[in-house]
């Protein structure tokens, strides 16, 4: 079925399927507007936006299409969110790879992004040393247990924590002599 869309002498007609596609696109644009309002000036992961839109009782197909549209338009960049999380957890605030994966999952990043980014992360030994250097710049041997507990709280396994603390204390005391 076709419908006339203007009343002037030039008869322009539009097919019913085109009308349905236009209505569908308007609905996707509406969902995108809701998502953009939620994003605001911050950067949010696709998982966080998906969850927000679900709470708004928007249909799943609309959410998925809106997320694709937002990504195409540059409003969504899960890689940038992962990079920001990794930057925030370096140096004094360094955490283990396992803890980093947890933070990324909590931020709503897809598993594919987390897996890709995890391959680029430094080893646990490197980041544990960074964390120790930030927290204990002038350590004493008496602080060994405290340092191991500190690394444990950052997600490092007991073996990595004990080995890193021993190497750190040895390197500090070798430099003193």
Secondary structure, DSSP 8 states (H G I E B T S, - for coil): -EEE---SSS--EEEHHHHHHHHHHHHHHHHHHHHHHHHTTS---HHHHHHHHHHTT--HHHHHHHHHHHHHHTS--HHHHHHHHHHHTSGGG---HHHHHHHHHHTT--HHHHHHHHTTS--HHHHHHHHHHHH-TT--GGGHHHHHHHHHHTT--HHHHHHHHHHHHHHHHHHH-
